[in-house]
Structure formats: structure tokens, C-alpha cells
């Protein structure tokens, strides 16, 4: 039976505060590794927040790996962990909202560019056009960035391509356009479990204080957490049965 510890970095991202957010991500990765987590997941756009363009524009976005991501890759190699890192990237004239999968050797072994980007907050981002799982340590992981779970087609395409589970970095809080059963529906339709790393905090017109980080199985939320402080959430995951072995998260609140 293969069981590992997974960490969700449920962080209070500050929109536009790149250096502060980058420092927080690195420290949270170090903390997660120190408590034994082997897989570490960041929330969507943890580096910059959602409403960053109004504050700092988009000229800072570089092709990846940029110098900071190279630093993270070196850290991941030293720690020998696997990290799902959400960070925007530039590819020619296009910008993407991307999650990078960095393996325990510090190599970027795959990336998923968010496909469902039709919102005012993401008008800067071009939609990705590839929905295939990324293989990590023998497991095919379907990465769904936040609203990629809003419609069934992306998850279904990834299952068709062999996905065994889903990991979803998210910035999705309750409200008028908040989640309304989409996480549960995707697991019910596909039969695959879904791990959601959400965030906390607030932006100019968005509120994430009650946004949950979740583990969802067969249409049911089996683990859930909200908080008004940044936290590293850890739990044990059974890859043979594709279920959590933990009855609750272990929660370590961290300074931001």
C-alpha cells in the first residue's frame, strides 16, 4: 500500500505583492516538507493574486522557468518533494494562467494552462487548449485550474486520457459566482477523486475568507477547511485506493 502525505498551501495571497507572495510560498513549501509532505500544492496564482493587472500590469510575466521559478526548482530538488506551482507565464505574445508540476528532481515534468478563463479577472490570460493528465511518480494526475472544473468537458477529456485523480489549484470563494456543486459533480461524473487547494484573504472585489480547500470523493466532501489565516494543511493519501487515510487535516498556521 502506497501512502504519502500531501500538503495544501491555503495561503492569504496579496494581489500584486510579488516579493511578499514569493517569500510566503517558499517558506510554506519548506514548512510542508519539514512535516513530511511529499506532494505540495499551491492555490491558483499564488504568486500574484487574481486582480494583479490593475495594480502591477502584466509586463513582469516572463517565459517559465523565470529566475524565481528556477530558485524554487532548486529548493524542490534539495527537499526531494513534488510541487504543483501556480504561476503565470509568457509564451510569445500570449500569457497563460499555468500550473507547473515540479518533480522531486527539481525538473518541470508538465504544465497545465487554464482553459476556462472567461471572467473579468482573467481577461489578460489566453485559454489553454490541452487537456491531458501529467504523469508524476507513476500516477496520471489531471490538473484542473479553478474554473476548469466549472464545465464537465475538461475533466472528462482528462479521464479519457488516463487520469487517475484530479488536483485543482483554485481561487474560488463563495458568493454570486461562487462554487455551486461543481467539485462534487466532477467527481461523481468521472469516478475520480479531486483535491482542491484554495486560498484565503480578499482582493478589491473578491472575498476568499470562506473559500474551502477540499478533498472530494464520489460527490462527497470528505475533508474541508476554511480559515482567515494562512495555513499548511496536510493529510495522508492512499494511492492504491485513491482515498485519504486521514479523518481530518493536520493544520499548521503560518505567518504571512
SERO-4910 file (N, C-alpha, C, O; in steps of 0.05 Angstrom, whole numbers):
BEGIN
 pado doro    nc1    nc2    nc3   cac1   cac2   cac3    cc1    cc2    cc3    oc1    oc2    oc3
  Unk    A     17    -24      0      0      0      0     18     25      0     35     28     18
  Unk    A     14     42    -20     30     66    -22     14     90    -10     -6     98    -21
  Unk    A     25    101     12     12    124     25     32    146     27     55    141     36
  Unk    A     25    170     19     43    193     23     27    216     36      3    215     38
  Unk    A     42    235     47     30    259     59     29    281     38     48    286     24
  Unk    A      5    293     35      0    315     17     -4    340     33    -16    340     54
  Unk    A      7    362     23      4    389     35    -11    408     16     -3    410     -7
  Unk    A    -31    421     26    -45    443     12    -37    469     25    -41    473     49
  Unk    A    -26    487      9    -17    513     20    -41    533     17    -44    546     -3
  Unk    A    -56    534     39    -81    551     39    -72    579     48    -73    585     72
  Unk    A    -64    595     28    -49    620     34    -66    645     30    -85    645     14
  Unk    A    -59    666     45    -70    692     41    -53    707     21    -34    722     28
  Unk    A    -59    704     -5    -44    717    -26    -52    747    -27    -76    754    -26
  Unk    A    -32    764    -30    -37    793    -32    -34    801    -61    -13    798    -72
  Unk    A    -56    812    -73    -54    818   -102    -32    838   -108    -30    860    -96
  Unk    A    -15    830   -127      6    848   -137     31    849   -120     51    860   -129
  Unk    A     31    837    -96     54    837    -78     72    813    -85     73    794    -70
  Unk    A     87    815   -107    102    792   -117    122    782    -97    123    758    -91
  Unk    A    139    800    -87    161    791    -69    150    779    -43    160    759    -34
  Unk    A    129    791    -32    117    781     -8    105    754    -12    109    735      4
  Unk    A     90    751    -34     78    725    -40     99    703    -46     96    680    -37
  Unk    A    119    710    -61    140    691    -67    154    681    -42    159    657    -39
  Unk    A    160    700    -24    172    692      1    154    673     17    163    653     28
  Unk    A    128    680     18    109    663     33    107    635     21    107    616     36
  Unk    A    107    633     -5    105    607    -19    130    590    -12    127    567     -4
  Unk    A    153    602    -13    178    587     -7    178    577     21    185    554     27
  Unk    A    171    595     40    171    587     68    150    566     74    154    548     90
  Unk    A    127    568     60    106    547     64    115    520     52    109    499     64
  Unk    A    129    520     30    140    496     19    159    483     38    158    459     44
  Unk    A    177    499     50    196    489     69    182    477     93    190    456    103
  Unk    A    161    491    103    147    481    126    133    454    119    134    435    135
  Unk    A    120    453     96    106    429     88    126    405     87    120    383     96
  Unk    A    149    410     76    170    389     74    179    381    102    184    357    106
  Unk    A    181    400    120    191    394    147    172    376    163    180    362    181
  Unk    A    146    376    156    127    359    170    121    334    154    102    319    160
  Unk    A    137    329    133    136    303    119    119    302     94    116    281     82
  Unk    A    109    325     84     93    324     60    111    318     36    133    330     33
  Unk    A    102    301     18    116    294     -6    105    308    -31    120    315    -49
  Unk    A     78    312    -31     65    328    -52     56    354    -39     44    353    -18
  Unk    A     62    376    -52     56    403    -41     42    419    -63     52    421    -85
  Unk    A     18    430    -57      2    444    -77     -3    472    -69     -9    478    -45
  Unk    A      1    491    -87     -5    519    -82    -32    526    -93    -42    512   -111
  Unk    A    -45    548    -83    -70    557    -96    -65    570   -123    -42    576   -130
  Unk    A    -86    575   -137    -85    588   -163    -71    616   -160    -78    632   -143
  Unk    A    -52    621   -178    -39    647   -180    -29    657   -152    -33    680   -145
  Unk    A    -17    638   -138     -7    645   -111     14    667   -112     18    681    -92
  Unk    A     28    669   -134     49    688   -137     39    717   -138     52    735   -128
  Unk    A     15    721   -149      7    748   -155    -22    755   -148    -29    779   -149
  Unk    A    -38    736   -141    -67    741   -137    -81    743   -163    -69    743   -185
  Unk    A   -108    745   -162   -124    746   -186   -125    774   -199   -123    777   -223
  Unk    A   -129    794   -182   -133    821   -193   -108    838   -193   -108    862   -187
  Unk    A    -86    824   -201    -60    838   -202    -57    858   -225    -43    877   -222
  Unk    A    -70    853   -249    -64    872   -271    -70    901   -266    -55    918   -275
  Unk    A    -91    906   -250    -97    934   -243    -76    947   -226    -74    972   -225
  Unk    A    -60    931   -213    -40    941   -194    -12    942   -206      2    962   -202
  Unk    A     -4    921   -220     24    920   -229     26    913   -259     48    910   -270
  Unk    A      3    911   -273      4    905   -301     13    876   -306     12    859   -288
  Unk    A     22    871   -331     30    844   -339     58    842   -350     68    821   -358
  Unk    A     72    865   -352     99    865   -364    119    847   -349    138    838   -360
  Unk    A    114    843   -323    132    827   -306    131    798   -312    150    783   -305
  Unk    A    110    788   -326    107    760   -331    127    751   -352    130    764   -373
  Unk    A    142    730   -346    164    721   -363    158    692   -373    141    678   -362
  Unk    A    173    684   -394    173    655   -401    183    640   -377    200    649   -362
  Unk    A    172    616   -373    180    600   -350    197    576   -358    193    564   -379
  Unk    A    217    570   -340    221    580   -313    236    606   -313    258    608   -324
  Unk    A    225    626   -299    239    651   -295    258    648   -272    259    626   -260
  Unk    A    274    668   -265    294    664   -244    282    655   -217    294    638   -203
  Unk    A    259    665   -210    247    656   -185    239    627   -186    243    612   -167
  Unk    A    226    619   -208    218    591   -210    243    572   -211    242    550   -201
  Unk    A    264    581   -223    289    565   -223    298    562   -194    308    540   -186
  Unk    A    295    583   -178    302    581   -149    285    560   -135    295    544   -120
  Unk    A    259    561   -141    240    541   -129    248    513   -138    247    494   -122
  Unk    A    255    510   -163    262    483   -173    287    472   -158    288    449   -152
  Unk    A    306    490   -153    330    482   -138    322    474   -109    332    454    -98
  Unk    A    304    489    -97    294    482    -70    280    456    -70    285    439    -52
  Unk    A    263    451    -89    248    426    -91    267    402    -94    263    381    -83
  Unk    A    288    406   -110    308    385   -114    322    379    -87    327    356    -81
  Unk    A    329    400    -73    342    396    -47    324    382    -27    333    364    -12
  Unk    A    299    390    -27    280    378     -8    270    350    -17    259    335     -1
  Unk    A    273    345    -43    264    320    -56    233    317    -51    224    296    -41
  Unk    A    219    337    -59    190    337    -58    179    342    -85    193    347   -104
  Unk    A    152    339    -88    138    345   -113    120    369   -108    105    369    -88
  Unk    A    121    389   -126    106    414   -121     89    420   -146     98    420   -168
  Unk    A     63    427   -140     45    437   -161     45    468   -156     33    478   -137
  Unk    A     59    482   -174     63    511   -170     47    527   -191     51    524   -215
  Unk    A     29    544   -181     13    560   -199     25    587   -203     30    602   -184
  Unk    A     31    594   -228     45    619   -235     39    626   -264     39    609   -281
  Unk    A     34    652   -270     30    659   -298     55    656   -314     78    657   -304
  Unk    A     52    653   -340     75    650   -358     70    664   -384     47    668   -392
  Unk    A     91    673   -397     90    685   -423    101    665   -444    121    653   -440
  Unk    A     86    663   -466     95    646   -489     91    662   -514     69    663   -525
  Unk    A    112    675   -523    110    693   -546     92    717   -538     98    731   -519
  Unk    A     71    722   -554     53    744   -549     31    737   -529     15    754   -522
  Unk    A     30    712   -521      7    703   -504     16    700   -475     39    693   -469
  Unk    A     -3    704   -457      0    700   -429    -19    678   -420    -41    676   -430
  Unk    A     -9    661   -401    -26    639   -392    -26    637   -361     -7    645   -348
  Unk    A    -48    628   -351    -51    621   -322    -45    592   -320    -61    575   -327
  Unk    A    -21    585   -310     -9    559   -313     -3    547   -286      5    561   -267
  Unk    A     -6    520   -284      5    505   -261     27    487   -271     24    473   -291
  Unk    A     50    489   -258     74    473   -265     77    451   -245     74    455   -221
  Unk    A     83    427   -255     88    404   -238    119    400   -237    131    393   -257
  Unk    A    130    405   -213    159    402   -209    163    377   -193    153    373   -171
  Unk    A    179    358   -205    183    333   -191    206    334   -171    218    355   -167
  Unk    A    211    312   -157    229    312   -135    258    316   -144    276    320   -127
  Unk    A    263    314   -170    290    321   -180    292    350   -187    313    359   -197
  Unk    A    272    366   -182    272    394   -189    267    400   -218    272    422   -227
  Unk    A    256    381   -233    250    384   -261    221    391   -265    204    379   -252
  Unk    A    215    409   -284    187    414   -292    179    392   -311    187    391   -334
  Unk    A    162    373   -301    155    350   -317    128    353   -332    120    336   -348
  Unk    A    115    376   -327     90    381   -341     78    407   -333     86    419   -313
  Unk    A     59    417   -349     45    442   -342     17    440   -354     12    427   -374
  Unk    A     -1    453   -340    -29    456   -350    -36    485   -351    -35    499   -330
  Unk    A    -44    494   -374    -53    522   -378    -83    523   -375    -98    509   -389
  Unk    A    -93    540   -357   -122    542   -351   -137    546   -377   -131    563   -393
  Unk    A   -158    531   -380   -174    531   -404   -198    550   -401   -204    566   -419
  Unk    A   -213    548   -379   -237    564   -375   -228    591   -362   -226    593   -338
  Unk    A   -224    611   -379   -213    637   -369   -233    660   -374   -225    683   -374
  Unk    A   -258    654   -379   -277    675   -386   -287    688   -361   -309    682   -351
  Unk    A   -272    707   -351   -280    724   -328   -265    750   -329   -243    751   -341
  Unk    A   -276    771   -317   -263    797   -318   -235    796   -305   -217    810   -314
  Unk    A   -232    779   -284   -206    778   -270   -184    766   -287   -161    771   -283
  Unk    A   -192    750   -308   -172    736   -324   -172    744   -353   -165    728   -370
  Unk    A   -180    769   -358   -180    779   -386   -152    780   -398   -150    781   -422
  Unk    A   -132    780   -381   -104    780   -390    -95    753   -401    -76    751   -416
  Unk    A   -109    732   -393    -99    704   -398   -112    692   -423   -136    693   -427
  Unk    A    -95    681   -441   -105    665   -463   -113    638   -453   -101    628   -433
  Unk    A   -133    625   -465   -141    599   -456   -121    577   -465   -112    578   -488
  Unk    A   -116    558   -448   -101    535   -456   -118    518   -475   -142    521   -475
  Unk    A   -105    500   -490   -120    484   -508   -113    454   -506   -119    438   -524
  Unk    A   -101    446   -484    -93    418   -480   -104    408   -453   -101    421   -433
  Unk    A   -118    386   -454   -130    374   -430   -121    345   -428   -135    327   -434
  Unk    A    -96    342   -419    -85    315   -415    -72    314   -387    -62    334   -377
  Unk    A    -73    290   -375    -60    288   -348    -30    289   -350    -18    284   -371
  Unk    A    -17    294   -327     11    295   -325     20    271   -307      8    267   -286
  Unk    A     39    256   -316     48    233   -301     68    242   -280     88    256   -286
  Unk    A     63    233   -255     81    240   -233     84    216   -215     65    206   -203
  Unk    A    108    206   -213    114    183   -197     96    159   -203     87    145   -185
  Unk    A     90    156   -229     74    133   -238     44    138   -236     28    120   -243
  Unk    A     36    162   -227      7    169   -225      1    190   -246     15    210   -249
  Unk    A    -21    185   -260    -30    205   -280    -50    224   -267    -72    217   -259
  Unk    A    -41    249   -264    -56    270   -249    -68    289   -269    -54    301   -285
  Unk    A    -94    293   -267   -108    313   -283   -108    339   -267   -120    341   -246
  Unk    A    -94    360   -277    -93    386   -264   -115    403   -275   -117    408   -299
  Unk    A   -132    413   -257   -155    430   -265   -151    456   -250   -152    457   -225
  Unk    A   -148    478   -264   -143    504   -251   -170    517   -246   -183    527   -264
  Unk    A   -178    518   -221   -202    532   -212   -226    527   -230   -238    505   -229
  Unk    A   -234    547   -247   -258    544   -263   -257    523   -284   -276    518   -299
  Unk    A   -234    510   -287   -233    486   -305   -252    464   -296   -260    447   -312
  Unk    A   -260    465   -271   -280    445   -261   -309    455   -266   -328    440   -261
  Unk    A   -312    480   -276   -339    491   -279   -355    476   -299   -380    473   -296
  Unk    A   -342    466   -320   -356    451   -341   -345    422   -341   -322    418   -333
  Unk    A   -361    403   -349   -353    375   -347   -333    366   -368   -320    345   -365
  Unk    A   -330    381   -390   -315    371   -413   -285    367   -407   -273    348   -417
  Unk    A   -273    384   -391   -244    382   -387   -237    358   -370   -219    343   -376
  Unk    A   -252    354   -348   -247    331   -331   -252    305   -346   -237    286   -344
  Unk    A   -273    305   -362   -279    281   -378   -257    275   -398   -250    251   -401
  Unk    A   -247    296   -411   -225    291   -430   -200    280   -416   -187    262   -427
  Unk    A   -194    290   -392   -171    281   -378   -175    252   -369   -156    236   -369
  Unk    A   -199    245   -360   -204    217   -353   -200    199   -378   -189    177   -375
  Unk    A   -210    207   -401   -207    192   -425   -178    188   -432   -170    167   -443
  Unk    A   -161    208   -425   -132    206   -430   -117    190   -408    -93    189   -408
  Unk    A   -132    180   -388   -120    162   -368   -116    174   -341   -102    161   -324
  Unk    A   -127    198   -335   -124    209   -309   -134    190   -287   -155    178   -291
  Unk    A   -120    189   -265   -128    172   -242   -138    188   -219   -151    178   -201
  Unk    A   -133    214   -219   -142    233   -198   -139    261   -208   -126    266   -228
  Unk    A   -152    280   -195   -151    308   -202   -139    324   -179   -144    319   -156
  Unk    A   -122    344   -186   -112    364   -167   -120    391   -179   -114    397   -202
  Unk    A   -132    408   -162   -142    434   -171   -133    457   -154   -144    462   -133
  Unk    A   -112    471   -163   -106    497   -150   -128    517   -157   -136    520   -180
  Unk    A   -138    531   -136   -162    547   -140   -160    573   -126   -146    576   -106
  Unk    A   -175    593   -136   -180    618   -122   -210    623   -126   -218    639   -143
  Unk    A   -226    609   -110   -255    608   -115   -270    609    -88   -272    590    -74
  Unk    A   -280    633    -83   -295    637    -58   -325    638    -62   -334    640    -84
  Unk    A   -340    636    -40   -369    637    -42   -379    664    -50   -365    684    -48
  Unk    A   -404    665    -60   -415    690    -69   -432    686    -94   -440    663   -100
  Unk    A   -438    707   -108   -455    706   -132   -446    686   -152   -461    671   -164
  Unk    A   -420    686   -157   -408    668   -177   -391    646   -164   -373    636   -176
  Unk    A   -397    640   -139   -382    620   -124   -388    592   -132   -407    588   -148
  Unk    A   -373    573   -122   -378    545   -129   -406    536   -120   -416    544    -99
  Unk    A   -418    520   -137   -446    511   -132   -448    481   -139   -465    473   -156
  Unk    A   -431    465   -127   -433    436   -131   -415    426   -153   -415    402   -159
  Unk    A   -399    444   -166   -383    435   -189   -362    414   -180   -357    394   -194
  Unk    A   -348    419   -158   -328    400   -149   -340    372   -145   -329    352   -154
  Unk    A   -363    371   -132   -376    346   -126   -386    333   -152   -383    308   -156
  Unk    A   -396    349   -171   -406    338   -196   -384    325   -213   -388    304   -224
  Unk    A   -361    338   -214   -339    327   -230   -330    299   -219   -323    281   -234
  Unk    A   -329    296   -192   -321    271   -181   -343    250   -186   -337    226   -190
  Unk    A   -368    258   -184   -390    239   -188   -390    229   -217   -394    205   -223
  Unk    A   -386    248   -236   -386    240   -265   -363    223   -273   -367    204   -288
  Unk    A   -339    229   -263   -315    214   -272   -308    191   -254   -294    173   -263
  Unk    A   -318    190   -229   -310    170   -210   -282    174   -199   -271    156   -186
  Unk    A   -270    197   -205   -242    203   -196   -243    223   -173   -260    241   -172
  Unk    A   -225    220   -153   -223    238   -131   -211    265   -140   -197    267   -160
  Unk    A   -218    286   -125   -209    313   -131   -198    326   -105   -211    326    -85
  Unk    A   -173    336   -107   -160    351    -86   -160    380    -94   -148    387   -114
  Unk    A   -172    398    -78   -174    426    -84   -157    442    -64   -162    441    -40
  Unk    A   -137    457    -74   -122    475    -57   -132    503    -63   -125    515    -83
  Unk    A   -148    514    -44   -159    540    -47   -142    560    -31   -119    554    -23
  Unk    A   -152    584    -26   -137    605    -12   -155    620      7   -179    614     10
  Unk    A   -143    639     21   -158    657     39   -151    686     31   -135    690     13
  Unk    A   -162    705     46   -156    733     41   -178    746     24   -199    735     21
  Unk    A   -172    770     15   -191    786     -1   -176    803    -21   -153    810    -17
  Unk    A   -190    809    -43   -180    828    -63   -201    850    -66   -221    850    -52
  Unk    A   -197    868    -85   -214    891    -87   -243    884    -88   -260    896    -74
  Unk    A   -250    865   -105   -279    858   -108   -283    828   -104   -304    817   -111
  Unk    A   -264    814    -91   -266    785    -87   -260    779    -58   -242    791    -46
  Unk    A   -274    760    -47   -272    752    -19   -267    722    -17   -283    706    -26
  Unk    A   -244    715     -5   -236    687     -3   -235    677     26   -225    655     31
  Unk    A   -245    693     45   -242    685     73   -256    659     79   -247    644     96
  Unk    A   -277    653     64   -292    628     69   -288    608     46   -304    589     42
  Unk    A   -267    611     30   -262    593      8   -250    567     19   -231    568     34
  Unk    A   -261    544     12   -252    519     24   -231    505      7   -232    504    -17
  Unk    A   -211    493     21   -193    473      9   -205    446     16   -212    440     39
  Unk    A   -207    428     -4   -223    405     -2   -209    379    -12   -190    380    -27
  Unk    A   -220    357     -2   -216    331    -16   -244    321    -21   -260    318     -2
  Unk    A   -250    315    -46   -277    306    -54   -275    279    -67   -258    274    -84
  Unk    A   -293    261    -58   -293    233    -68   -322    225    -73   -338    226    -55
  Unk    A   -327    215    -97   -354    205   -104   -376    225    -97   -397    218    -87
  Unk    A   -371    250   -103   -391    271    -99   -394    281    -71   -413    296    -65
  Unk    A   -376    273    -53   -378    280    -24   -352    294    -15   -330    284    -22
  Unk    A   -355    315     -1   -332    329     11   -323    313     36   -337    312     56
  Unk    A   -300    300     34   -291    284     57   -272    299     75   -269    292     99
  Unk    A   -258    319     65   -242    337     81   -247    365     71   -250    370     47
  Unk    A   -249    384     90   -253    412     82   -242    431    103   -241    424    127
  Unk    A   -232    454     94   -221    473    113   -224    501    102   -220    506     78
  Unk    A   -233    520    119   -232    548    113   -218    562    137   -220    552    160
  Unk    A   -205    584    132   -193    599    154   -187    627    145   -185    633    121
  Unk    A   -184    645    164   -177    673    158   -147    678    163   -138    700    166
  Unk    A   -132    656    164   -103    657    166    -90    637    147   -102    617    140
  Unk    A    -66    643    138    -52    625    121    -46    599    136    -39    600    160
  Unk    A    -49    576    123    -45    551    136    -33    531    117    -38    531     93
  Unk    A    -18    512    128     -8    489    113    -26    465    123    -25    458    147
  Unk    A    -41    454    105    -59    432    111    -47    406    101    -40    404     78
  Unk    A    -44    386    118    -32    361    110    -51    338    116    -66    339    136
  Unk    A    -49    317    100    -65    293    103    -51    270     89    -35    275     70
  Unk    A    -57    246     97    -45    222     84    -64    213     61    -88    213     64
  Unk    A    -51    206     39    -66    197     15    -57    169      7    -33    164      4
  Unk    A    -77    152      3    -72    124     -5    -75    122    -36    -97    125    -46
  Unk    A    -53    118    -49    -53    116    -78    -65     90    -89    -73     89   -112
  Unk    A    -65     69    -73    -77     44    -82   -107     46    -84   -120     38   -103
  Unk    A   -119     58    -63   -148     60    -62   -158     88    -72   -182     92    -76
  Unk    A   -140    106    -76   -146    134    -84   -166    147    -65   -186    158    -73
  Unk    A   -159    145    -39   -175    158    -18   -157    169      3   -134    161      6
  Unk    A   -166    189     19   -150    199     41   -150    179     64   -171    166     69
  Unk    A   -127    175     77   -126    158    100   -131    174    126   -135    162    147
  Unk    A   -131    200    124   -135    217    147   -164    224    150   -178    228    130
  Unk    A   -173    226    175   -201    234    180   -204    265    180   -226    275    178
  Unk    A   -182    279    183   -182    308    183   -155    318    175   -135    304    175
  Unk    A   -154    344    167   -128    356    161   -112    360    187   -124    365    209
  Unk    A    -86    359    185    -69    370    205    -63    399    197    -54    403    174
  Unk    A    -68    418    214    -67    446    207    -45    461    221    -44    461    246
  Unk    A    -27    473    206     -6    489    217    -10    518    206     -6    523    183
  Unk    A    -17    536    224    -20    564    215      8    577    213     25    572    230
  Unk    A     12    593    193     38    605    188     36    635    186     14    646    179
  Unk    A     58    648    191     58    678    188     60    685    159     73    671    143
  Unk    A     47    707    151     49    717    124     57    746    124     59    758    102
***
